[in-house]
Amino acid sequence: MSKPRILVARAVFPETLALLERHFEVEANQADAAWSRQELIARLQGKAGVFTTGGERIDAELLGACPDLKICANMAVGFNNFDLPAMTARRVLGTNTPDVLTETTADFGFALLMATARRLTESEHFLRAGLWNKWTIDLFAGSDVHGSTLGILGMGRIGQGIARRGAHGFGMDVIYHNRSRLSPQLESECKARYVGKEELLKTADHLVLVLPYSAESHHAIGAPELALMKPTATLVNIARGGIVDDAALAQALRDKRIAAAGLDVYEGEPKVHPDLLTVPNVVLTPHIASATVPTRKAMAKLAAENLVGFLVNGRPLTALNPEVLA
Ligand code: GLV
C-alpha cells in the first residue's frame, strides 16, 4: 500500500524528517525556502497532511484549494495561524504542541522579565560601545524583581509556570487576570490571586503577557491600558504580536509612561516597529521563548507524532478540534 503524502513547510531536524519518512512520502523544505502562499497551495496538492510551524495561514481559501488535506500539525502551542472553525467545517484536523514547551517558555518569560527590570541589554550596549569610564551611583539602576508584585495576563500552563517561579523563587506577590479563574488548588500552588484587568494594570510592578492571540485579545494592551500602569512598571510580552499595540508601546516607552518593556513577539514579525528599535528602554528578542534544543526537538517530535497518530493510526495526540474525529 502506498504511503500517505505529506508536506513539511519549513526545515526541521534530521531525526524529525527520518521519523516522518518511515510513515509517509514526504516533500520537505530543508533549504528553508520562503514559499509564497500560492507555492504552498501548489505543493499541498495531493498531500493528506502538512507540518506547519506557526507562520503558514491555514484558512477557508487555502482549504478550498487543497481538497486532499486532512491534518495540519502545527509545531507551536499557539495556533492563531489556523482558522479552526474553517478547518472543522471541512473536517480538517488541527494539532498543536502544548506541554512540552511550558517550562522552557516560562524560564524565558522570567529571563526577559529580569533582563528588562535590570536593564541588561541597555547596559551591555553601553559597555560594548566603550562608554563605561566611571562609577556612577545610579548607573543603570533598574527596578527590583524579588518581593515586587508580578501581574500575569493569561493564566494557562505557561502563565502558571511564571507565577510559580515568581512566588516560590523570588517571593513575589502574584496577581493574575484570565478569561476563567483557576481552581482554588491551582491558585494556591501558584500563590496567585485573581483580580480584574484594571486592578492588574494598576497594581503590577511587572506585567507579563501570556494570553493567546484572538480577535478579542487584539491590542489588549494599547494606549489606554499603558496609561493605567505605574510609571515604574515593566511590561513583558512572550504571547503573540498584536496583543500589544506596538506603536502605542513605543510612544509610552519614549515618554517614560512606563519604565521598560521586554518583547519576544511583534505585530507583523519578523518586521519590528521602527520606533521600538530606537527607544533604549526595551529588550528585544526574535520570538525565541521556546528555543532550547531539547524543547524544539520535543515540539518537532510531537508535531510529527500527531501526523503519524492521525494519518496512520487514527489517533492524534493533541487535537485542537477533536470533533472532526467523531
Ligand atoms: C510559540 O510562539 C508557540 O506558540 O509555540
Residues whose N, C-alpha, C, O or C-beta is under 5 A from the ligand:
A	BS01	GLV	M75 A76 V77 G78 A239
